[in-house]
């Protein structure tokens, strides 16, 4: 299920903005999984 205007969390943990800069999302993903107590799909 995808909410309108929401981008799903990238499976490769990389988010590229329109300018081409690439964000590494490994640390935020790990923190979210730790707080939730389960893995993200």
N, C-alpha and C positions, 0 to 999 in steps of 0.2 A: 504494500500500500504506500502510495506517495502523496503527500499533502501538496496542495497547490503552492508554488513558489518555494518549495523545499528541495534542496539538492541532497541526494543520498550520500552517505559517508563513502568515500572511494575505497575500493577493495585493496588497491595498491598503496594506500596511505599517502598519496600524493595529490595535492590540489593545485592546479595551475590557473592563475587569474588571467584576465583578458590581456594584460600587458606582457604575459609570458613568464612571470616569476612563479617559481614552483615552491610550494609549502610542503614540508615533511610533517605529516600528522601522526607519526608513530607514538610520540609522548602523549599528546592529548587523547588518542584512542586508548592507550593503556590506562590512563587515569580514569576515563569514562568506564571502561570495563571493570576496573578495581572498585569504583563507587557502586556500579550496578550489580556486581557480583556474578556477572556472566559475560560471555564473549558476544561481540557484535557480529551480526551476519554479514 
